[in-house]
Amino acid sequence: MPWLAPAASAGTAEDPGRPAVHDDVDAPATLQLDADAFEALVVDELDRLPDDMVDCLDNVVFVVEDRPEDGSLDLLGLYDGWALTERDRYGVGELPDRIILYREPHLAVCDDETALRDEIHTTLVHEIAHFYGIDDDRLHELGWA
């Protein structure tokens, strides 16, 4: 899987088509972005992933939620499904696997839009890798955790 090469620090050039990120003067040093704008960033970053990474995703939906069920800010994303390596059968009528990205935890760890895009990208690669059966230990080794 060439798309799962070790992570590199990725900086992105200014892109006028990106949604604006607005800082609230009275808010703590946390990036502010509404749900629609965050989802637009996720879609944009998903579109930027290599074709060979996403073309084989079968019966997978991407979901944006504000926070994990426990309300914490510790979890950036979650793969909810069965990895390809663990499927003994998979047929018609199966509920889709879900890749969930959590908006508020991402905003809490990012200072600006570039950092947010990088973190969304890393989270997408990380959770998609789980779909392919790659575990957290290997993702840590490769710098995708």
PyMOL CGO cylinders between C-alpha atoms (Angstrom):
from pymol import cmd
from pymol.cgo import CYLINDER

trace = [
    CYLINDER, 0.00, 0.00, 0.00, 2.12, 2.87, -1.25, 0.3, 1, 1, 1, 1, 1, 1,
    CYLINDER, 2.12, 2.87, -1.25, -0.33, 5.42, 0.15, 0.3, 1, 1, 1, 1, 1, 1,
    CYLINDER, -0.33, 5.42, 0.15, 0.55, 4.24, 3.66, 0.3, 1, 1, 1, 1, 1, 1,
    CYLINDER, 0.55, 4.24, 3.66, 4.17, 5.33, 3.47, 0.3, 1, 1, 1, 1, 1, 1,
    CYLINDER, 4.17, 5.33, 3.47, 5.55, 6.95, 6.63, 0.3, 1, 1, 1, 1, 1, 1,
    CYLINDER, 5.55, 6.95, 6.63, 3.87, 10.26, 7.32, 0.3, 1, 1, 1, 1, 1, 1,
    CYLINDER, 3.87, 10.26, 7.32, 5.65, 13.46, 6.43, 0.3, 1, 1, 1, 1, 1, 1,
    CYLINDER, 5.65, 13.46, 6.43, 5.05, 16.94, 7.71, 0.3, 1, 1, 1, 1, 1, 1,
    CYLINDER, 5.05, 16.94, 7.71, 2.66, 18.32, 5.16, 0.3, 1, 1, 1, 1, 1, 1,
    CYLINDER, 2.66, 18.32, 5.16, 2.21, 22.01, 4.69, 0.3, 1, 1, 1, 1, 1, 1,
    CYLINDER, 2.21, 22.01, 4.69, -0.45, 23.21, 2.29, 0.3, 1, 1, 1, 1, 1, 1,
    CYLINDER, -0.45, 23.21, 2.29, -0.41, 26.28, 0.08, 0.3, 1, 1, 1, 1, 1, 1,
    CYLINDER, -0.41, 26.28, 0.08, -3.16, 28.85, 0.47, 0.3, 1, 1, 1, 1, 1, 1,
    CYLINDER, -3.16, 28.85, 0.47, -6.26, 27.73, -1.38, 0.3, 1, 1, 1, 1, 1, 1,
    CYLINDER, -6.26, 27.73, -1.38, -8.92, 30.40, -1.89, 0.3, 1, 1, 1, 1, 1, 1,
    CYLINDER, -8.92, 30.40, -1.89, -11.58, 27.71, -2.37, 0.3, 1, 1, 1, 1, 1, 1,
    CYLINDER, -11.58, 27.71, -2.37, -11.26, 26.47, 1.20, 0.3, 1, 1, 1, 1, 1, 1,
    CYLINDER, -11.26, 26.47, 1.20, -13.90, 27.36, 3.79, 0.3, 1, 1, 1, 1, 1, 1,
    CYLINDER, -13.90, 27.36, 3.79, -12.94, 30.22, 6.07, 0.3, 1, 1, 1, 1, 1, 1,
    CYLINDER, -12.94, 30.22, 6.07, -11.82, 29.47, 9.61, 0.3, 1, 1, 1, 1, 1, 1,
    CYLINDER, -11.82, 29.47, 9.61, -13.01, 32.08, 12.08, 0.3, 1, 1, 1, 1, 1, 1,
    CYLINDER, -13.01, 32.08, 12.08, -11.43, 32.72, 15.45, 0.3, 1, 1, 1, 1, 1, 1,
    CYLINDER, -11.43, 32.72, 15.45, -13.74, 34.05, 18.15, 0.3, 1, 1, 1, 1, 1, 1,
    CYLINDER, -13.74, 34.05, 18.15, -11.94, 36.86, 19.99, 0.3, 1, 1, 1, 1, 1, 1,
    CYLINDER, -11.94, 36.86, 19.99, -13.58, 35.95, 23.32, 0.3, 1, 1, 1, 1, 1, 1,
    CYLINDER, -13.58, 35.95, 23.32, -12.98, 32.19, 22.99, 0.3, 1, 1, 1, 1, 1, 1,
    CYLINDER, -12.98, 32.19, 22.99, -9.97, 30.41, 24.44, 0.3, 1, 1, 1, 1, 1, 1,
    CYLINDER, -9.97, 30.41, 24.44, -7.11, 29.59, 22.04, 0.3, 1, 1, 1, 1, 1, 1,
    CYLINDER, -7.11, 29.59, 22.04, -9.26, 27.00, 20.30, 0.3, 1, 1, 1, 1, 1, 1,
    CYLINDER, -9.26, 27.00, 20.30, -9.98, 27.05, 16.60, 0.3, 1, 1, 1, 1, 1, 1,
    CYLINDER, -9.98, 27.05, 16.60, -13.63, 27.86, 15.85, 0.3, 1, 1, 1, 1, 1, 1,
    CYLINDER, -13.63, 27.86, 15.85, -15.39, 26.21, 12.90, 0.3, 1, 1, 1, 1, 1, 1,
    CYLINDER, -15.39, 26.21, 12.90, -19.06, 25.35, 12.52, 0.3, 1, 1, 1, 1, 1, 1,
    CYLINDER, -19.06, 25.35, 12.52, -20.22, 21.84, 11.59, 0.3, 1, 1, 1, 1, 1, 1,
    CYLINDER, -20.22, 21.84, 11.59, -20.88, 22.63, 7.92, 0.3, 1, 1, 1, 1, 1, 1,
    CYLINDER, -20.88, 22.63, 7.92, -17.46, 24.22, 7.36, 0.3, 1, 1, 1, 1, 1, 1,
    CYLINDER, -17.46, 24.22, 7.36, -15.72, 21.35, 9.18, 0.3, 1, 1, 1, 1, 1, 1,
    CYLINDER, -15.72, 21.35, 9.18, -17.58, 18.79, 7.06, 0.3, 1, 1, 1, 1, 1, 1,
    CYLINDER, -17.58, 18.79, 7.06, -16.53, 20.69, 3.92, 0.3, 1, 1, 1, 1, 1, 1,
    CYLINDER, -16.53, 20.69, 3.92, -12.88, 20.40, 5.03, 0.3, 1, 1, 1, 1, 1, 1,
    CYLINDER, -12.88, 20.40, 5.03, -13.33, 16.65, 5.61, 0.3, 1, 1, 1, 1, 1, 1,
    CYLINDER, -13.33, 16.65, 5.61, -14.83, 16.20, 2.14, 0.3, 1, 1, 1, 1, 1, 1,
    CYLINDER, -14.83, 16.20, 2.14, -12.02, 18.25, 0.60, 0.3, 1, 1, 1, 1, 1, 1,
    CYLINDER, -12.02, 18.25, 0.60, -9.33, 16.22, 2.38, 0.3, 1, 1, 1, 1, 1, 1,
    CYLINDER, -9.33, 16.22, 2.38, -11.08, 12.97, 1.44, 0.3, 1, 1, 1, 1, 1, 1,
    CYLINDER, -11.08, 12.97, 1.44, -11.02, 14.09, -2.21, 0.3, 1, 1, 1, 1, 1, 1,
    CYLINDER, -11.02, 14.09, -2.21, -7.25, 14.70, -1.91, 0.3, 1, 1, 1, 1, 1, 1,
    CYLINDER, -7.25, 14.70, -1.91, -6.50, 11.12, -0.80, 0.3, 1, 1, 1, 1, 1, 1,
    CYLINDER, -6.50, 11.12, -0.80, -4.90, 8.81, -3.37, 0.3, 1, 1, 1, 1, 1, 1,
    CYLINDER, -4.90, 8.81, -3.37, -7.36, 6.91, -5.55, 0.3, 1, 1, 1, 1, 1, 1,
    CYLINDER, -7.36, 6.91, -5.55, -5.83, 3.54, -4.65, 0.3, 1, 1, 1, 1, 1, 1,
    CYLINDER, -5.83, 3.54, -4.65, -6.61, 4.25, -1.00, 0.3, 1, 1, 1, 1, 1, 1,
    CYLINDER, -6.61, 4.25, -1.00, -10.29, 5.03, -1.44, 0.3, 1, 1, 1, 1, 1, 1,
    CYLINDER, -10.29, 5.03, -1.44, -11.28, 3.07, -4.55, 0.3, 1, 1, 1, 1, 1, 1,
    CYLINDER, -11.28, 3.07, -4.55, -11.44, -0.22, -2.63, 0.3, 1, 1, 1, 1, 1, 1,
    CYLINDER, -11.44, -0.22, -2.63, -13.58, 1.13, 0.20, 0.3, 1, 1, 1, 1, 1, 1,
    CYLINDER, -13.58, 1.13, 0.20, -16.72, -0.93, -0.10, 0.3, 1, 1, 1, 1, 1, 1,
    CYLINDER, -16.72, -0.93, -0.10, -19.86, -0.20, 1.92, 0.3, 1, 1, 1, 1, 1, 1,
    CYLINDER, -19.86, -0.20, 1.92, -18.18, 2.50, 4.04, 0.3, 1, 1, 1, 1, 1, 1,
    CYLINDER, -18.18, 2.50, 4.04, -19.71, 5.84, 4.99, 0.3, 1, 1, 1, 1, 1, 1,
    CYLINDER, -19.71, 5.84, 4.99, -17.91, 8.86, 6.39, 0.3, 1, 1, 1, 1, 1, 1,
    CYLINDER, -17.91, 8.86, 6.39, -19.63, 10.63, 9.27, 0.3, 1, 1, 1, 1, 1, 1,
    CYLINDER, -19.63, 10.63, 9.27, -18.83, 13.86, 11.12, 0.3, 1, 1, 1, 1, 1, 1,
    CYLINDER, -18.83, 13.86, 11.12, -19.96, 14.18, 14.74, 0.3, 1, 1, 1, 1, 1, 1,
    CYLINDER, -19.96, 14.18, 14.74, -19.23, 16.87, 17.31, 0.3, 1, 1, 1, 1, 1, 1,
    CYLINDER, -19.23, 16.87, 17.31, -17.78, 14.57, 19.99, 0.3, 1, 1, 1, 1, 1, 1,
    CYLINDER, -17.78, 14.57, 19.99, -17.49, 10.90, 20.88, 0.3, 1, 1, 1, 1, 1, 1,
    CYLINDER, -17.49, 10.90, 20.88, -20.36, 9.41, 22.92, 0.3, 1, 1, 1, 1, 1, 1,
    CYLINDER, -20.36, 9.41, 22.92, -18.42, 9.85, 26.18, 0.3, 1, 1, 1, 1, 1, 1,
    CYLINDER, -18.42, 9.85, 26.18, -18.12, 13.60, 25.50, 0.3, 1, 1, 1, 1, 1, 1,
    CYLINDER, -18.12, 13.60, 25.50, -14.32, 13.58, 25.66, 0.3, 1, 1, 1, 1, 1, 1,
    CYLINDER, -14.32, 13.58, 25.66, -11.95, 15.52, 23.46, 0.3, 1, 1, 1, 1, 1, 1,
    CYLINDER, -11.95, 15.52, 23.46, -9.40, 12.67, 23.38, 0.3, 1, 1, 1, 1, 1, 1,
    CYLINDER, -9.40, 12.67, 23.38, -10.61, 10.78, 20.31, 0.3, 1, 1, 1, 1, 1, 1,
    CYLINDER, -10.61, 10.78, 20.31, -10.23, 12.33, 16.83, 0.3, 1, 1, 1, 1, 1, 1,
    CYLINDER, -10.23, 12.33, 16.83, -11.74, 9.52, 14.81, 0.3, 1, 1, 1, 1, 1, 1,
    CYLINDER, -11.74, 9.52, 14.81, -13.15, 6.01, 14.92, 0.3, 1, 1, 1, 1, 1, 1,
    CYLINDER, -13.15, 6.01, 14.92, -13.49, 3.11, 12.52, 0.3, 1, 1, 1, 1, 1, 1,
    CYLINDER, -13.49, 3.11, 12.52, -16.74, 1.31, 13.30, 0.3, 1, 1, 1, 1, 1, 1,
    CYLINDER, -16.74, 1.31, 13.30, -16.87, -1.91, 11.31, 0.3, 1, 1, 1, 1, 1, 1,
    CYLINDER, -16.87, -1.91, 11.31, -15.08, -5.11, 10.38, 0.3, 1, 1, 1, 1, 1, 1,
    CYLINDER, -15.08, -5.11, 10.38, -11.63, -4.87, 8.85, 0.3, 1, 1, 1, 1, 1, 1,
    CYLINDER, -11.63, -4.87, 8.85, -11.17, -6.63, 5.52, 0.3, 1, 1, 1, 1, 1, 1,
    CYLINDER, -11.17, -6.63, 5.52, -8.75, -9.02, 7.22, 0.3, 1, 1, 1, 1, 1, 1,
    CYLINDER, -8.75, -9.02, 7.22, -11.46, -10.09, 9.70, 0.3, 1, 1, 1, 1, 1, 1,
    CYLINDER, -11.46, -10.09, 9.70, -14.34, -10.65, 7.30, 0.3, 1, 1, 1, 1, 1, 1,
    CYLINDER, -14.34, -10.65, 7.30, -15.22, -14.25, 6.61, 0.3, 1, 1, 1, 1, 1, 1,
    CYLINDER, -15.22, -14.25, 6.61, -18.22, -13.30, 4.51, 0.3, 1, 1, 1, 1, 1, 1,
    CYLINDER, -18.22, -13.30, 4.51, -19.64, -10.01, 3.43, 0.3, 1, 1, 1, 1, 1, 1,
    CYLINDER, -19.64, -10.01, 3.43, -22.65, -9.75, 1.26, 0.3, 1, 1, 1, 1, 1, 1,
    CYLINDER, -22.65, -9.75, 1.26, -25.68, -7.82, 0.21, 0.3, 1, 1, 1, 1, 1, 1,
    CYLINDER, -25.68, -7.82, 0.21, -27.69, -6.22, 2.98, 0.3, 1, 1, 1, 1, 1, 1,
    CYLINDER, -27.69, -6.22, 2.98, -24.82, -5.55, 5.37, 0.3, 1, 1, 1, 1, 1, 1,
    CYLINDER, -24.82, -5.55, 5.37, -24.96, -2.23, 7.21, 0.3, 1, 1, 1, 1, 1, 1,
    CYLINDER, -24.96, -2.23, 7.21, -22.13, 0.02, 6.08, 0.3, 1, 1, 1, 1, 1, 1,
    CYLINDER, -22.13, 0.02, 6.08, -18.98, 0.39, 8.10, 0.3, 1, 1, 1, 1, 1, 1,
    CYLINDER, -18.98, 0.39, 8.10, -18.52, 3.92, 9.41, 0.3, 1, 1, 1, 1, 1, 1,
    CYLINDER, -18.52, 3.92, 9.41, -15.50, 6.17, 9.63, 0.3, 1, 1, 1, 1, 1, 1,
    CYLINDER, -15.50, 6.17, 9.63, -16.32, 8.90, 12.11, 0.3, 1, 1, 1, 1, 1, 1,
    CYLINDER, -16.32, 8.90, 12.11, -14.39, 12.15, 12.50, 0.3, 1, 1, 1, 1, 1, 1,
    CYLINDER, -14.39, 12.15, 12.50, -15.03, 14.23, 15.61, 0.3, 1, 1, 1, 1, 1, 1,
    CYLINDER, -15.03, 14.23, 15.61, -15.13, 17.98, 15.03, 0.3, 1, 1, 1, 1, 1, 1,
    CYLINDER, -15.13, 17.98, 15.03, -14.58, 19.40, 18.53, 0.3, 1, 1, 1, 1, 1, 1,
    CYLINDER, -14.58, 19.40, 18.53, -11.53, 17.24, 19.39, 0.3, 1, 1, 1, 1, 1, 1,
    CYLINDER, -11.53, 17.24, 19.39, -9.93, 18.26, 16.07, 0.3, 1, 1, 1, 1, 1, 1,
    CYLINDER, -9.93, 18.26, 16.07, -10.57, 21.92, 16.78, 0.3, 1, 1, 1, 1, 1, 1,
    CYLINDER, -10.57, 21.92, 16.78, -9.17, 21.55, 20.30, 0.3, 1, 1, 1, 1, 1, 1,
    CYLINDER, -9.17, 21.55, 20.30, -5.78, 20.31, 19.06, 0.3, 1, 1, 1, 1, 1, 1,
    CYLINDER, -5.78, 20.31, 19.06, -5.31, 22.65, 16.08, 0.3, 1, 1, 1, 1, 1, 1,
    CYLINDER, -5.31, 22.65, 16.08, -4.23, 26.27, 16.07, 0.3, 1, 1, 1, 1, 1, 1,
    CYLINDER, -4.23, 26.27, 16.07, -4.99, 27.12, 12.45, 0.3, 1, 1, 1, 1, 1, 1,
    CYLINDER, -4.99, 27.12, 12.45, -6.55, 25.79, 9.26, 0.3, 1, 1, 1, 1, 1, 1,
    CYLINDER, -6.55, 25.79, 9.26, -3.31, 24.25, 7.98, 0.3, 1, 1, 1, 1, 1, 1,
    CYLINDER, -3.31, 24.25, 7.98, -2.90, 22.24, 11.17, 0.3, 1, 1, 1, 1, 1, 1,
    CYLINDER, -2.90, 22.24, 11.17, -6.57, 21.28, 11.05, 0.3, 1, 1, 1, 1, 1, 1,
    CYLINDER, -6.57, 21.28, 11.05, -6.30, 20.04, 7.46, 0.3, 1, 1, 1, 1, 1, 1,
    CYLINDER, -6.30, 20.04, 7.46, -3.17, 18.05, 8.34, 0.3, 1, 1, 1, 1, 1, 1,
    CYLINDER, -3.17, 18.05, 8.34, -4.92, 16.48, 11.34, 0.3, 1, 1, 1, 1, 1, 1,
    CYLINDER, -4.92, 16.48, 11.34, -8.05, 15.64, 9.33, 0.3, 1, 1, 1, 1, 1, 1,
    CYLINDER, -8.05, 15.64, 9.33, -5.85, 14.06, 6.65, 0.3, 1, 1, 1, 1, 1, 1,
    CYLINDER, -5.85, 14.06, 6.65, -3.96, 11.99, 9.24, 0.3, 1, 1, 1, 1, 1, 1,
    CYLINDER, -3.96, 11.99, 9.24, -7.21, 10.90, 10.89, 0.3, 1, 1, 1, 1, 1, 1,
    CYLINDER, -7.21, 10.90, 10.89, -8.71, 9.85, 7.55, 0.3, 1, 1, 1, 1, 1, 1,
    CYLINDER, -8.71, 9.85, 7.55, -5.61, 7.80, 6.63, 0.3, 1, 1, 1, 1, 1, 1,
    CYLINDER, -5.61, 7.80, 6.63, -5.54, 6.27, 10.12, 0.3, 1, 1, 1, 1, 1, 1,
    CYLINDER, -5.54, 6.27, 10.12, -9.19, 5.18, 10.09, 0.3, 1, 1, 1, 1, 1, 1,
    CYLINDER, -9.19, 5.18, 10.09, -9.11, 3.98, 6.48, 0.3, 1, 1, 1, 1, 1, 1,
    CYLINDER, -9.11, 3.98, 6.48, -6.05, 1.90, 7.39, 0.3, 1, 1, 1, 1, 1, 1,
    CYLINDER, -6.05, 1.90, 7.39, -8.15, 0.19, 10.07, 0.3, 1, 1, 1, 1, 1, 1,
    CYLINDER, -8.15, 0.19, 10.07, -10.63, -0.77, 7.31, 0.3, 1, 1, 1, 1, 1, 1,
    CYLINDER, -10.63, -0.77, 7.31, -7.72, -2.53, 5.57, 0.3, 1, 1, 1, 1, 1, 1,
    CYLINDER, -7.72, -2.53, 5.57, -6.77, -4.31, 8.80, 0.3, 1, 1, 1, 1, 1, 1,
    CYLINDER, -6.77, -4.31, 8.80, -3.76, -2.23, 9.81, 0.3, 1, 1, 1, 1, 1, 1,
    CYLINDER, -3.76, -2.23, 9.81, -3.56, -1.96, 13.60, 0.3, 1, 1, 1, 1, 1, 1,
    CYLINDER, -3.56, -1.96, 13.60, -2.59, 0.98, 15.82, 0.3, 1, 1, 1, 1, 1, 1,
    CYLINDER, -2.59, 0.98, 15.82, 0.89, -0.40, 16.56, 0.3, 1, 1, 1, 1, 1, 1,
    CYLINDER, 0.89, -0.40, 16.56, 1.79, -0.45, 12.85, 0.3, 1, 1, 1, 1, 1, 1,
    CYLINDER, 1.79, -0.45, 12.85, 0.22, 2.98, 12.32, 0.3, 1, 1, 1, 1, 1, 1,
    CYLINDER, 0.22, 2.98, 12.32, 2.34, 4.36, 15.18, 0.3, 1, 1, 1, 1, 1, 1,
    CYLINDER, 2.34, 4.36, 15.18, 5.46, 2.87, 13.57, 0.3, 1, 1, 1, 1, 1, 1,
    CYLINDER, 5.46, 2.87, 13.57, 4.60, 4.62, 10.32, 0.3, 1, 1, 1, 1, 1, 1,
    CYLINDER, 4.60, 4.62, 10.32, 3.75, 7.94, 11.97, 0.3, 1, 1, 1, 1, 1, 1,
    CYLINDER, 3.75, 7.94, 11.97, 0.03, 7.83, 11.19, 0.3, 1, 1, 1, 1, 1, 1,
    CYLINDER, 0.03, 7.83, 11.19, -1.19, 7.80, 14.78, 0.3, 1, 1, 1, 1, 1, 1,
]
cmd.load_cgo(trace, "trace")
